[in-house]
Amino acid sequence: MVETTLEELAKLPEMGSSQKCKHPLLAGLRRWRVRDFEKHLIFYRTSGDGIEVLRFLYATRDIETVLEEG
């Protein structure tokens, strides 16, 4: 179901919620749950022709630390 989720996000990239990050390279980052995997999140940015996926993470991780450290 990852492909389905990515296709949906590409069509409607604003569905994801904003992810606040201190690092300026992560500006505009958004997140969305992977369909049928409730504890897995996609972190992405919108681009002119769709989305740019940066990470897939398990939701119980320390997300802010993982994203900030790269």
mmCIF file as Biopython writes it, N, C-alpha, C and O atoms, coordinates in Angstrom:
data_model
#
loop_
_atom_site.group_PDB
_atom_site.id
_atom_site.type_symbol
_atom_site.label_atom_id
_atom_site.label_alt_id
_atom_site.label_comp_id
_atom_site.label_asym_id
_atom_site.label_entity_id
_atom_site.label_seq_id
_atom_site.pdbx_PDB_ins_code
_atom_site.Cartn_x
_atom_site.Cartn_y
_atom_site.Cartn_z
_atom_site.occupancy
_atom_site.B_iso_or_equiv
_atom_site.auth_seq_id
_atom_site.auth_asym_id
_atom_site.pdbx_PDB_model_num
ATOM 1   N N  . MET A ? 1  ? 0.797  -1.206 0.000   1.0 0.0 1  A 1 
ATOM 2   C CA . MET A ? 1  ? 0.000  0.000  0.000   1.0 0.0 1  A 1 
ATOM 3   C C  . MET A ? 1  ? 0.840  1.271  0.000   1.0 0.0 1  A 1 
ATOM 4   O O  . MET A ? 1  ? 0.301  2.377  -0.045  1.0 0.0 1  A 1 
ATOM 5   N N  . VAL A ? 2  ? 2.137  1.115  0.050   1.0 0.0 2  A 1 
ATOM 6   C CA . VAL A ? 2  ? 3.005  2.295  0.000   1.0 0.0 2  A 1 
ATOM 7   C C  . VAL A ? 2  ? 2.813  3.027  -1.324  1.0 0.0 2  A 1 
ATOM 8   O O  . VAL A ? 2  ? 2.716  4.254  -1.348  1.0 0.0 2  A 1 
ATOM 9   N N  . GLU A ? 3  ? 2.757  2.285  -2.418  1.0 0.0 3  A 1 
ATOM 10  C CA . GLU A ? 3  ? 2.585  2.917  -3.723  1.0 0.0 3  A 1 
ATOM 11  C C  . GLU A ? 3  ? 1.293  3.720  -3.796  1.0 0.0 3  A 1 
ATOM 12  O O  . GLU A ? 3  ? 1.272  4.828  -4.332  1.0 0.0 3  A 1 
ATOM 13  N N  . THR A ? 4  ? 0.219  3.158  -3.256  1.0 0.0 4  A 1 
ATOM 14  C CA . THR A ? 4  ? -1.069 3.857  -3.254  1.0 0.0 4  A 1 
ATOM 15  C C  . THR A ? 4  ? -0.971 5.149  -2.460  1.0 0.0 4  A 1 
ATOM 16  O O  . THR A ? 4  ? -1.454 6.192  -2.900  1.0 0.0 4  A 1 
ATOM 17  N N  . THR A ? 5  ? -0.350 5.079  -1.297  1.0 0.0 5  A 1 
ATOM 18  C CA . THR A ? 5  ? -0.195 6.268  -0.465  1.0 0.0 5  A 1 
ATOM 19  C C  . THR A ? 5  ? 0.618  7.331  -1.193  1.0 0.0 5  A 1 
ATOM 20  O O  . THR A ? 5  ? 0.257  8.508  -1.171  1.0 0.0 5  A 1 
ATOM 21  N N  . LEU A ? 6  ? 1.698  6.934  -1.830  1.0 0.0 6  A 1 
ATOM 22  C CA . LEU A ? 6  ? 2.534  7.892  -2.559  1.0 0.0 6  A 1 
ATOM 23  C C  . LEU A ? 6  ? 1.787  8.518  -3.730  1.0 0.0 6  A 1 
ATOM 24  O O  . LEU A ? 6  ? 1.925  9.712  -3.994  1.0 0.0 6  A 1 
ATOM 25  N N  . GLU A ? 7  ? 0.998  7.711  -4.428  1.0 0.0 7  A 1 
ATOM 26  C CA . GLU A ? 7  ? 0.206  8.244  -5.534  1.0 0.0 7  A 1 
ATOM 27  C C  . GLU A ? 7  ? -0.803 9.272  -5.036  1.0 0.0 7  A 1 
ATOM 28  O O  . GLU A ? 7  ? -0.987 10.317 -5.659  1.0 0.0 7  A 1 
ATOM 29  N N  . GLU A ? 8  ? -1.460 8.975  -3.910  1.0 0.0 8  A 1 
ATOM 30  C CA . GLU A ? 8  ? -2.424 9.916  -3.340  1.0 0.0 8  A 1 
ATOM 31  C C  . GLU A ? 8  ? -1.747 11.214 -2.930  1.0 0.0 8  A 1 
ATOM 32  O O  . GLU A ? 8  ? -2.275 12.298 -3.180  1.0 0.0 8  A 1 
ATOM 33  N N  . LEU A ? 9  ? -0.576 11.109 -2.298  1.0 0.0 9  A 1 
ATOM 34  C CA . LEU A ? 9  ? 0.150  12.303 -1.880  1.0 0.0 9  A 1 
ATOM 35  C C  . LEU A ? 9  ? 0.616  13.123 -3.075  1.0 0.0 9  A 1 
ATOM 36  O O  . LEU A ? 9  ? 0.600  14.353 -3.029  1.0 0.0 9  A 1 
ATOM 37  N N  . ALA A ? 10 ? 1.027  12.455 -4.136  1.0 0.0 10 A 1 
ATOM 38  C CA . ALA A ? 10 ? 1.468  13.169 -5.334  1.0 0.0 10 A 1 
ATOM 39  C C  . ALA A ? 10 ? 0.320  13.981 -5.932  1.0 0.0 10 A 1 
ATOM 40  O O  . ALA A ? 10 ? 0.533  15.077 -6.449  1.0 0.0 10 A 1 
ATOM 41  N N  . LYS A ? 11 ? -0.889 13.442 -5.862  1.0 0.0 11 A 1 
ATOM 42  C CA . LYS A ? 11 ? -2.065 14.140 -6.403  1.0 0.0 11 A 1 
ATOM 43  C C  . LYS A ? 11 ? -2.522 15.265 -5.487  1.0 0.0 11 A 1 
ATOM 44  O O  . LYS A ? 11 ? -2.927 16.328 -5.956  1.0 0.0 11 A 1 
ATOM 45  N N  . LEU A ? 12 ? -2.457 15.029 -4.171  1.0 0.0 12 A 1 
ATOM 46  C CA . LEU A ? 12 ? -2.916 16.016 -3.182  1.0 0.0 12 A 1 
ATOM 47  C C  . LEU A ? 12 ? -1.850 16.190 -2.092  1.0 0.0 12 A 1 
ATOM 48  O O  . LEU A ? 12 ? -2.058 15.759 -0.958  1.0 0.0 12 A 1 
ATOM 49  N N  . PRO A ? 13 ? -0.724 16.809 -2.418  1.0 0.0 13 A 1 
ATOM 50  C CA . PRO A ? 13 ? 0.387  16.874 -1.474  1.0 0.0 13 A 1 
ATOM 51  C C  . PRO A ? 13 ? 0.103  17.655 -0.199  1.0 0.0 13 A 1 
ATOM 52  O O  . PRO A ? 13 ? 0.815  17.488 0.792   1.0 0.0 13 A 1 
ATOM 53  N N  . GLU A ? 14 ? -0.910 18.494 -0.202  1.0 0.0 14 A 1 
ATOM 54  C CA . GLU A ? 14 ? -1.219 19.269 0.990   1.0 0.0 14 A 1 
ATOM 55  C C  . GLU A ? 14 ? -2.007 18.474 2.032   1.0 0.0 14 A 1 
ATOM 56  O O  . GLU A ? 14 ? -2.313 19.008 3.097   1.0 0.0 14 A 1 
ATOM 57  N N  . MET A ? 15 ? -2.347 17.198 1.749   1.0 0.0 15 A 1 
ATOM 58  C CA . MET A ? 15 ? -3.097 16.403 2.732   1.0 0.0 15 A 1 
ATOM 59  C C  . MET A ? 15 ? -2.276 16.146 3.974   1.0 0.0 15 A 1 
ATOM 60  O O  . MET A ? 15 ? -2.836 16.042 5.065   1.0 0.0 15 A 1 
ATOM 61  N N  . GLY A ? 16 ? -0.979 16.040 3.844   1.0 0.0 16 A 1 
ATOM 62  C CA . GLY A ? 16 ? -0.135 15.781 5.003   1.0 0.0 16 A 1 
ATOM 63  C C  . GLY A ? 16 ? -0.060 16.989 5.908   1.0 0.0 16 A 1 
ATOM 64  O O  . GLY A ? 16 ? -0.258 18.124 5.474   1.0 0.0 16 A 1 
ATOM 65  N N  . SER A ? 17 ? 0.228  16.733 7.170   1.0 0.0 17 A 1 
ATOM 66  C CA . SER A ? 17 ? 0.362  17.844 8.109   1.0 0.0 17 A 1 
ATOM 67  C C  . SER A ? 17 ? 1.804  18.327 8.153   1.0 0.0 17 A 1 
ATOM 68  O O  . SER A ? 17 ? 2.736  17.563 7.902   1.0 0.0 17 A 1 
ATOM 69  N N  . SER A ? 18 ? 1.973  19.594 8.472   1.0 0.0 18 A 1 
ATOM 70  C CA . SER A ? 18 ? 3.308  20.183 8.555   1.0 0.0 18 A 1 
ATOM 71  C C  . SER A ? 18 ? 4.081  19.556 9.701   1.0 0.0 18 A 1 
ATOM 72  O O  . SER A ? 18 ? 3.529  19.283 10.767  1.0 0.0 18 A 1 
ATOM 73  N N  . GLN A ? 19 ? 5.360  19.333 9.467   1.0 0.0 19 A 1 
ATOM 74  C CA . GLN A ? 19 ? 6.263  18.803 10.498  1.0 0.0 19 A 1 
ATOM 75  C C  . GLN A ? 19 ? 7.231  19.918 10.860  1.0 0.0 19 A 1 
ATOM 76  O O  . GLN A ? 19 ? 8.022  20.359 10.026  1.0 0.0 19 A 1 
ATOM 77  N N  . LYS A ? 20 ? 7.167  20.367 12.098  1.0 0.0 20 A 1 
ATOM 78  C CA . LYS A ? 20 ? 8.061  21.435 12.546  1.0 0.0 20 A 1 
ATOM 79  C C  . LYS A ? 20 ? 9.458  20.866 12.780  1.0 0.0 20 A 1 
ATOM 80  O O  . LYS A ? 20 ? 9.630  19.856 13.462  1.0 0.0 20 A 1 
ATOM 81  N N  . CYS A ? 21 ? 10.444 21.536 12.202  1.0 0.0 21 A 1 
ATOM 82  C CA . CYS A ? 21 ? 11.841 21.139 12.357  1.0 0.0 21 A 1 
ATOM 83  C C  . CYS A ? 21 ? 12.684 22.397 12.531  1.0 0.0 21 A 1 
ATOM 84  O O  . CYS A ? 21 ? 12.404 23.437 11.935  1.0 0.0 21 A 1 
ATOM 85  N N  . LYS A ? 22 ? 13.694 22.288 13.334  1.0 0.0 22 A 1 
ATOM 86  C CA . LYS A ? 22 ? 14.588 23.421 13.559  1.0 0.0 22 A 1 
ATOM 87  C C  . LYS A ? 22 ? 15.576 23.605 12.419  1.0 0.0 22 A 1 
ATOM 88  O O  . LYS A ? 22 ? 15.965 24.733 12.115  1.0 0.0 22 A 1 
ATOM 89  N N  . HIS A ? 23 ? 15.983 22.527 11.792  1.0 0.0 23 A 1 
ATOM 90  C CA . HIS A ? 23 ? 16.992 22.590 10.741  1.0 0.0 23 A 1 
ATOM 91  C C  . HIS A ? 23 ? 16.408 23.242 9.484   1.0 0.0 23 A 1 
ATOM 92  O O  . HIS A ? 23 ? 15.366 22.805 8.995   1.0 0.0 23 A 1 
ATOM 93  N N  . PRO A ? 24 ? 17.068 24.288 8.951   1.0 0.0 24 A 1 
ATOM 94  C CA . PRO A ? 24 ? 16.522 24.993 7.789   1.0 0.0 24 A 1 
ATOM 95  C C  . PRO A ? 24 ? 16.416 24.131 6.528   1.0 0.0 24 A 1 
ATOM 96  O O  . PRO A ? 24 ? 15.593 24.427 5.662   1.0 0.0 24 A 1 
ATOM 97  N N  . LEU A ? 25 ? 17.219 23.083 6.403   1.0 0.0 25 A 1 
ATOM 98  C CA . LEU A ? 25 ? 17.122 22.219 5.231   1.0 0.0 25 A 1 
ATOM 99  C C  . LEU A ? 25 ? 15.843 21.379 5.232   1.0 0.0 25 A 1 
ATOM 100 O O  . LEU A ? 25 ? 15.492 20.772 4.220   1.0 0.0 25 A 1 
ATOM 101 N N  . LEU A ? 26 ? 15.162 21.348 6.356   1.0 0.0 26 A 1 
ATOM 102 C CA . LEU A ? 26 ? 13.917 20.580 6.455   1.0 0.0 26 A 1 
ATOM 103 C C  . LEU A ? 26 ? 12.676 21.467 6.355   1.0 0.0 26 A 1 
ATOM 104 O O  . LEU A ? 26 ? 11.566 21.016 6.640   1.0 0.0 26 A 1 
ATOM 105 N N  . ALA A ? 27 ? 12.858 22.706 5.959   1.0 0.0 27 A 1 
ATOM 106 C CA . ALA A ? 27 ? 11.722 23.629 5.812   1.0 0.0 27 A 1 
ATOM 107 C C  . ALA A ? 27 ? 10.714 23.056 4.818   1.0 0.0 27 A 1 
ATOM 108 O O  . ALA A ? 27 ? 11.090 22.520 3.775   1.0 0.0 27 A 1 
ATOM 109 N N  . GLY A ? 28 ? 9.452  23.173 5.151   1.0 0.0 28 A 1 
ATOM 110 C CA . GLY A ? 28 ? 8.389  22.695 4.276   1.0 0.0 28 A 1 
ATOM 111 C C  . GLY A ? 28 ? 8.093  21.209 4.394   1.0 0.0 28 A 1 
ATOM 112 O O  . GLY A ? 28 ? 7.311  20.664 3.616   1.0 0.0 28 A 1 
ATOM 113 N N  . LEU A ? 29 ? 8.716  20.554 5.367   1.0 0.0 29 A 1 
ATOM 114 C CA . LEU A ? 29 ? 8.514  19.116 5.540   1.0 0.0 29 A 1 
ATOM 115 C C  . LEU A ? 29 ? 7.090  18.823 5.992   1.0 0.0 29 A 1 
ATOM 116 O O  . LEU A ? 29 ? 6.527  19.535 6.824   1.0 0.0 29 A 1 
ATOM 117 N N  . ARG A ? 30 ? 6.521  17.764 5.432   1.0 0.0 30 A 1 
ATOM 118 C CA . ARG A ? 30 ? 5.174  17.329 5.787   1.0 0.0 30 A 1 
ATOM 119 C C  . ARG A ? 30 ? 5.224  15.846 6.124   1.0 0.0 30 A 1 
ATOM 120 O O  . ARG A ? 30 ? 6.188  15.155 5.792   1.0 0.0 30 A 1 
ATOM 121 N N  . ARG A ? 31 ? 4.167  15.361 6.793   1.0 0.0 31 A 1 
ATOM 122 C CA . ARG A ? 31 ? 4.110  13.931 7.115   1.0 0.0 31 A 1 
ATOM 123 C C  . ARG A ? 31 ? 2.719  13.384 6.869   1.0 0.0 31 A 1 
ATOM 124 O O  . ARG A ? 31 ? 1.720  14.103 6.907   1.0 0.0 31 A 1 
ATOM 125 N N  . TRP A ? 32 ? 2.690  12.072 6.611   1.0 0.0 32 A 1 
ATOM 126 C CA . TRP A ? 32 ? 1.425  11.383 6.351   1.0 0.0 32 A 1 
ATOM 127 C C  . TRP A ? 32 ? 1.591  9.914  6.701   1.0 0.0 32 A 1 
ATOM 128 O O  . TRP A ? 32 ? 2.677  9.356  6.543   1.0 0.0 32 A 1 
ATOM 129 N N  . ARG A ? 33 ? 0.536  9.290  7.168   1.0 0.0 33 A 1 
ATOM 130 C CA . ARG A ? 33 ? 0.553  7.876  7.541   1.0 0.0 33 A 1 
ATOM 131 C C  . ARG A ? 33 ? 0.476  7.003  6.293   1.0 0.0 33 A 1 
ATOM 132 O O  . ARG A ? 33 ? -0.260 7.301  5.352   1.0 0.0 33 A 1 
ATOM 133 N N  . VAL A ? 34 ? 1.248  5.919  6.305   1.0 0.0 34 A 1 
ATOM 134 C CA . VAL A ? 34 ? 1.208  4.961  5.197   1.0 0.0 34 A 1 
ATOM 135 C C  . VAL A ? 34 ? -0.060 4.129  5.328   1.0 0.0 34 A 1 
ATOM 136 O O  . VAL A ? 34 ? -0.335 3.565  6.387   1.0 0.0 34 A 1 
ATOM 137 N N  . ARG A ? 35 ? -0.823 4.056  4.256   1.0 0.0 35 A 1 
ATOM 138 C CA . ARG A ? 35 ? -2.079 3.291  4.255   1.0 0.0 35 A 1 
ATOM 139 C C  . ARG A ? 35 ? -1.802 1.842  4.666   1.0 0.0 35 A 1 
ATOM 140 O O  . ARG A ? 35 ? -0.863 1.216  4.177   1.0 0.0 35 A 1 
ATOM 141 N N  . ASP A ? 36 ? -2.631 1.325  5.567   1.0 0.0 36 A 1 
ATOM 142 C CA . ASP A ? 36 ? -2.559 -0.036 6.109   1.0 0.0 36 A 1 
ATOM 143 C C  . ASP A ? 36 ? -1.363 -0.281 7.032   1.0 0.0 36 A 1 
ATOM 144 O O  . ASP A ? 36 ? -1.166 -1.405 7.493   1.0 0.0 36 A 1 
ATOM 145 N N  . PHE A ? 37 ? -0.575 0.737  7.305   1.0 0.0 37 A 1 
ATOM 146 C CA . PHE A ? 37 ? 0.544  0.648  8.251   1.0 0.0 37 A 1 
ATOM 147 C C  . PHE A ? 37 ? 0.438  1.854  9.180   1.0 0.0 37 A 1 
ATOM 148 O O  . PHE A ? 37 ? 1.160  2.837  9.017   1.0 0.0 37 A 1 
ATOM 149 N N  . GLU A ? 38 ? -0.464 1.771  10.152  1.0 0.0 38 A 1 
ATOM 150 C CA . GLU A ? 38 ? -0.813 2.928  10.969  1.0 0.0 38 A 1 
ATOM 151 C C  . GLU A ? 38 ? 0.362  3.550  11.713  1.0 0.0 38 A 1 
ATOM 152 O O  . GLU A ? 38 ? 0.324  4.740  12.027  1.0 0.0 38 A 1 
ATOM 153 N N  . LYS A ? 39 ? 1.387  2.787  11.998  1.0 0.0 39 A 1 
ATOM 154 C CA . LYS A ? 39 ? 2.509  3.311  12.772  1.0 0.0 39 A 1 
ATOM 155 C C  . LYS A ? 39 ? 3.706  3.724  11.905  1.0 0.0 39 A 1 
ATOM 156 O O  . LYS A ? 39 ? 4.783  4.006  12.431  1.0 0.0 39 A 1 
ATOM 157 N N  . HIS A ? 40 ? 3.524  3.759  10.606  1.0 0.0 40 A 1 
ATOM 158 C CA . HIS A ? 40 ? 4.600  4.168  9.717   1.0 0.0 40 A 1 
ATOM 159 C C  . HIS A ? 40 ? 4.237  5.491  9.051   1.0 0.0 40 A 1 
ATOM 160 O O  . HIS A ? 40 ? 3.122  5.675  8.563   1.0 0.0 40 A 1 
ATOM 161 N N  . LEU A ? 41 ? 5.192  6.396  9.042   1.0 0.0 41 A 1 
ATOM 162 C CA . LEU A ? 41 ? 4.959  7.730  8.505   1.0 0.0 41 A 1 
ATOM 163 C C  . LEU A ? 41 ? 5.894  8.009  7.334   1.0 0.0 41 A 1 
ATOM 164 O O  . LEU A ? 41 ? 7.035  7.549  7.301   1.0 0.0 41 A 1 
ATOM 165 N N  . ILE A ? 42 ? 5.381  8.773  6.380   1.0 0.0 42 A 1 
ATOM 166 C CA . ILE A ? 42 ? 6.172  9.262  5.258   1.0 0.0 42 A 1 
ATOM 167 C C  . ILE A ? 42 ? 6.457  10.731 5.535   1.0 0.0 42 A 1 
ATOM 168 O O  . ILE A ? 42 ? 5.546  11.493 5.861   1.0 0.0 42 A 1 
ATOM 169 N N  . PHE A ? 43 ? 7.703  11.125 5.408   1.0 0.0 43 A 1 
ATOM 170 C CA . PHE A ? 43 ? 8.092  12.526 5.535   1.0 0.0 43 A 1 
ATOM 171 C C  . PHE A ? 43 ? 8.503  13.005 4.154   1.0 0.0 43 A 1 
ATOM 172 O O  . PHE A ? 43 ? 9.367  12.405 3.514   1.0 0.0 43 A 1 
ATOM 173 N N  . TYR A ? 44 ? 7.889  14.079 3.699   1.0 0.0 44 A 1 
ATOM 174 C CA . TYR A ? 44 ? 8.070  14.519 2.320   1.0 0.0 44 A 1 
ATOM 175 C C  . TYR A ? 44 ? 7.935  16.035 2.207   1.0 0.0 44 A 1 
ATOM 176 O O  . TYR A ? 44 ? 7.479  16.710 3.131   1.0 0.0 44 A 1 
ATOM 177 N N  . ARG A ? 45 ? 8.338  16.542 1.064   1.0 0.0 45 A 1 
ATOM 178 C CA . ARG A ? 45 ? 8.120  17.947 0.710   1.0 0.0 45 A 1 
ATOM 179 C C  . ARG A ? 45 ? 7.391  17.989 -0.614  1.0 0.0 45 A 1 
ATOM 180 O O  . ARG A ? 45 ? 7.523  17.091 -1.445  1.0 0.0 45 A 1 
ATOM 181 N N  . THR A ? 46 ? 6.624  19.040 -0.796  1.0 0.0 46 A 1 
ATOM 182 C CA . THR A ? 46 ? 5.967  19.221 -2.088  1.0 0.0 46 A 1 
ATOM 183 C C  . THR A ? 46 ? 6.995  19.757 -3.077  1.0 0.0 46 A 1 
ATOM 184 O O  . THR A ? 46 ? 7.916  20.485 -2.708  1.0 0.0 46 A 1 
ATOM 185 N N  . SER A ? 47 ? 6.820  19.386 -4.325  1.0 0.0 47 A 1 
ATOM 186 C CA . SER A ? 47 ? 7.666  19.916 -5.394  1.0 0.0 47 A 1 
ATOM 187 C C  . SER A ? 47 ? 6.754  20.337 -6.533  1.0 0.0 47 A 1 
ATOM 188 O O  . SER A ? 47 ? 5.551  20.076 -6.504  1.0 0.0 47 A 1 
ATOM 189 N N  . GLY A ? 48 ? 7.311  20.969 -7.508  1.0 0.0 48 A 1 
ATOM 190 C CA . GLY A ? 48 ? 6.505  21.493 -8.608  1.0 0.0 48 A 1 
ATOM 191 C C  . GLY A ? 48 ? 5.642  20.451 -9.300  1.0 0.0 48 A 1 
ATOM 192 O O  . GLY A ? 48 ? 4.540  20.760 -9.754  1.0 0.0 48 A 1 
ATOM 193 N N  . ASP A ? 49 ? 6.130  19.229 -9.384  1.0 0.0 49 A 1 
ATOM 194 C CA . ASP A ? 49 ? 5.390  18.201 -10.117 1.0 0.0 49 A 1 
ATOM 195 C C  . ASP A ? 49 ? 4.998  17.009 -9.251  1.0 0.0 49 A 1 
ATOM 196 O O  . ASP A ? 49 ? 4.743  15.925 -9.776  1.0 0.0 49 A 1 
ATOM 197 N N  . GLY A ? 50 ? 4.946  17.191 -7.935  1.0 0.0 50 A 1 
ATOM 198 C CA . GLY A ? 50 ? 4.542  16.101 -7.042  1.0 0.0 50 A 1 
ATOM 199 C C  . GLY A ? 50 ? 5.146  16.252 -5.661  1.0 0.0 50 A 1 
ATOM 200 O O  . GLY A ? 50 ? 5.008  17.292 -5.017  1.0 0.0 50 A 1 
ATOM 201 N N  . ILE A ? 51 ? 5.821  15.195 -5.210  1.0 0.0 51 A 1 
ATOM 202 C CA . ILE A ? 51 ? 6.422  15.217 -3.882  1.0 0.0 51 A 1 
ATOM 203 C C  . ILE A ? 51 ? 7.853  14.678 -3.927  1.0 0.0 51 A 1 
ATOM 204 O O  . ILE A ? 51 ? 8.235  13.956 -4.848  1.0 0.0 51 A 1 
ATOM 205 N N  . GLU A ? 52 ? 8.622  15.045 -2.920  1.0 0.0 52 A 1 
ATOM 206 C CA . GLU A ? 52 ? 9.970  14.526 -2.715  1.0 0.0 52 A 1 
ATOM 207 C C  . GLU A ? 52 ? 9.961  13.817 -1.364  1.0 0.0 52 A 1 
ATOM 208 O O  . GLU A ? 52 ? 9.839  14.470 -0.328  1.0 0.0 52 A 1 
ATOM 209 N N  . VAL A ? 53 ? 10.087 12.500 -1.361  1.0 0.0 53 A 1 
ATOM 210 C CA . VAL A ? 53 ? 10.071 11.720 -0.125  1.0 0.0 53 A 1 
ATOM 211 C C  . VAL A ? 53 ? 11.462 11.763 0.498   1.0 0.0 53 A 1 
ATOM 212 O O  . VAL A ? 53 ? 12.459 11.461 -0.158  1.0 0.0 53 A 1 
ATOM 213 N N  . LEU A ? 54 ? 11.515 12.146 1.782   1.0 0.0 54 A 1 
ATOM 214 C CA . LEU A ? 54 ? 12.791 12.218 2.481   1.0 0.0 54 A 1 
ATOM 215 C C  . LEU A ? 54 ? 13.026 11.039 3.396   1.0 0.0 54 A 1 
ATOM 216 O O  . LEU A ? 54 ? 14.144 10.530 3.470   1.0 0.0 54 A 1 
ATOM 217 N N  . ARG A ? 55 ? 11.992 10.589 4.099   1.0 0.0 55 A 1 
ATOM 218 C CA . ARG A ? 55 ? 12.156 9.476  5.052   1.0 0.0 55 A 1 
ATOM 219 C C  . ARG A ? 55 ? 10.853 8.728  5.230   1.0 0.0 55 A 1 
ATOM 220 O O  . ARG A ? 55 ? 9.766  9.274  5.042   1.0 0.0 55 A 1 
ATOM 221 N N  . PHE A ? 56 ? 10.987 7.456  5.602   1.0 0.0 56 A 1 
ATOM 222 C CA . PHE A ? 56 ? 9.902  6.642  6.140   1.0 0.0 56 A 1 
ATOM 223 C C  . PHE A ? 56 ? 10.351 6.306  7.551   1.0 0.0 56 A 1 
ATOM 224 O O  . PHE A ? 56 ? 11.468 5.826  7.745   1.0 0.0 56 A 1 
ATOM 225 N N  . LEU A ? 57 ? 9.492  6.554  8.550   1.0 0.0 57 A 1 
ATOM 226 C CA . LEU A ? 57 ? 9.869  6.280  9.937   1.0 0.0 57 A 1 
ATOM 227 C C  . LEU A ? 57 ? 8.732  5.611  10.681  1.0 0.0 57 A 1 
ATOM 228 O O  . LEU A ? 57 ? 7.555  5.818  10.387  1.0 0.0 57 A 1 
ATOM 229 N N  . TYR A ? 58 ? 9.120  4.802  11.655  1.0 0.0 58 A 1 
ATOM 230 C CA . TYR A ? 58 ? 8.154  4.202  12.567  1.0 0.0 58 A 1 
ATOM 231 C C  . TYR A ? 58 ? 7.705  5.300  13.531  1.0 0.0 58 A 1 
ATOM 232 O O  . TYR A ? 58 ? 8.544  6.013  14.081  1.0 0.0 58 A 1 
ATOM 233 N N  . ALA A ? 59 ? 6.429  5.442  13.739  1.0 0.0 59 A 1 
ATOM 234 C CA . ALA A ? 59 ? 5.860  6.582  14.457  1.0 0.0 59 A 1 
ATOM 235 C C  . ALA A ? 59 ? 6.270  6.698  15.919  1.0 0.0 59 A 1 
ATOM 236 O O  . ALA A ? 59 ? 6.195  7.788  16.486  1.0 0.0 59 A 1 
ATOM 237 N N  . THR A ? 60 ? 6.697  5.616  16.541  1.0 0.0 60 A 1 
ATOM 238 C CA . THR A ? 60 ? 7.052  5.697  17.955  1.0 0.0 60 A 1 
ATOM 239 C C  . THR A ? 60 ? 8.494  6.148  18.185  1.0 0.0 60 A 1 
ATOM 240 O O  . THR A ? 60 ? 8.910  6.332  19.329  1.0 0.0 60 A 1 
ATOM 241 N N  . ARG A ? 61 ? 9.247  6.324  17.121  1.0 0.0 61 A 1 
ATOM 242 C CA . ARG A ? 61 ? 10.630 6.804  17.259  1.0 0.0 61 A 1 
ATOM 243 C C  . ARG A ? 61 ? 10.639 8.270  17.673  1.0 0.0 61 A 1 
ATOM 244 O O  . ARG A ? 61 ? 9.627  8.962  17.572  1.0 0.0 61 A 1 
ATOM 245 N N  . ASP A ? 62 ? 11.781 8.726  18.132  1.0 0.0 62 A 1 
ATOM 246 C CA . ASP A ? 62 ? 11.959 10.141 18.443  1.0 0.0 62 A 1 
ATOM 247 C C  . ASP A ? 62 ? 12.149 10.868 17.110  1.0 0.0 62 A 1 
ATOM 248 O O  . ASP A ? 62 ? 13.273 11.103 16.667  1.0 0.0 62 A 1 
ATOM 249 N N  . ILE A ? 63 ? 11.057 11.207 16.503  1.0 0.0 63 A 1 
ATOM 250 C CA . ILE A ? 63 ? 11.058 11.715 15.123  1.0 0.0 63 A 1 
ATOM 251 C C  . ILE A ? 63 ? 11.885 12.975 14.988  1.0 0.0 63 A 1 
ATOM 252 O O  . ILE A ? 63 ? 12.679 13.096 14.056  1.0 0.0 63 A 1 
ATOM 253 N N  . GLU A ? 64 ? 11.717 13.901 15.889  1.0 0.0 64 A 1 
ATOM 254 C CA . GLU A ? 64 ? 12.452 15.165 15.791  1.0 0.0 64 A 1 
ATOM 255 C C  . GLU A ? 64 ? 13.959 14.921 15.786  1.0 0.0 64 A 1 
ATOM 256 O O  . GLU A ? 64 ? 14.683 15.503 14.978  1.0 0.0 64 A 1 
ATOM 257 N N  . THR A ? 65 ? 14.424 14.070 16.679  1.0 0.0 65 A 1 
ATOM 258 C CA . THR A ? 65 ? 15.862 13.774 16.750  1.0 0.0 65 A 1 
ATOM 259 C C  . THR A ? 65 ? 16.340 13.070 15.484  1.0 0.0 65 A 1 
ATOM 260 O O  . THR A ? 65 ? 17.388 13.426 14.945  1.0 0.0 65 A 1 
ATOM 261 N N  . VAL A ? 66 ? 15.606 12.095 15.007  1.0 0.0 66 A 1 
ATOM 262 C CA . VAL A ? 66 ? 16.004 11.372 13.793  1.0 0.0 66 A 1 
ATOM 263 C C  . VAL A ? 66 ? 16.074 12.317 12.604  1.0 0.0 66 A 1 
ATOM 264 O O  . VAL A ? 66 ? 17.029 12.259 11.829  1.0 0.0 66 A 1 
ATOM 265 N N  . LEU A ? 67 ? 15.088 13.178 12.446  1.0 0.0 67 A 1 
ATOM 266 C CA . LEU A ? 67 ? 15.083 14.103 11.319  1.0 0.0 67 A 1 
ATOM 267 C C  . LEU A ? 67 ? 16.202 15.133 11.417  1.0 0.0 67 A 1 
ATOM 268 O O  . LEU A ? 67 ? 16.857 15.445 10.423  1.0 0.0 67 A 1 
ATOM 269 N N  . GLU A ? 68 ? 16.414 15.653 12.609  1.0 0.0 68 A 1 
ATOM 270 C CA . GLU A ? 68 ? 17.441 16.689 12.792  1.0 0.0 68 A 1 
ATOM 271 C C  . GLU A ? 68 ? 18.855 16.129 12.599  1.0 0.0 68 A 1 
ATOM 272 O O  . GLU A ? 68 ? 19.746 16.849 12.147  1.0 0.0 68 A 1 
ATOM 273 N N  . GLU A ? 69 ? 19.068 14.863 12.936  1.0 0.0 69 A 1 
ATOM 274 C CA . GLU A ? 69 ? 20.403 14.284 12.830  1.0 0.0 69 A 1 
ATOM 275 C C  . GLU A ? 69 ? 20.694 13.737 11.441  1.0 0.0 69 A 1 
ATOM 276 O O  . GLU A ? 69 ? 21.835 13.397 11.128  1.0 0.0 69 A 1 
ATOM 277 N N  . GLY A ? 70 ? 19.673 13.655 10.619  1.0 0.0 70 A 1 
ATOM 278 C CA . GLY A ? 70 ? 19.914 13.288 9.245   1.0 0.0 70 A 1 
ATOM 279 C C  . GLY A ? 70 ? 19.595 11.928 8.853   1.0 0.0 70 A 1 
ATOM 280 O O  . GLY A ? 70 ? 19.781 11.560 7.693   1.0 0.0 70 A 1 
#
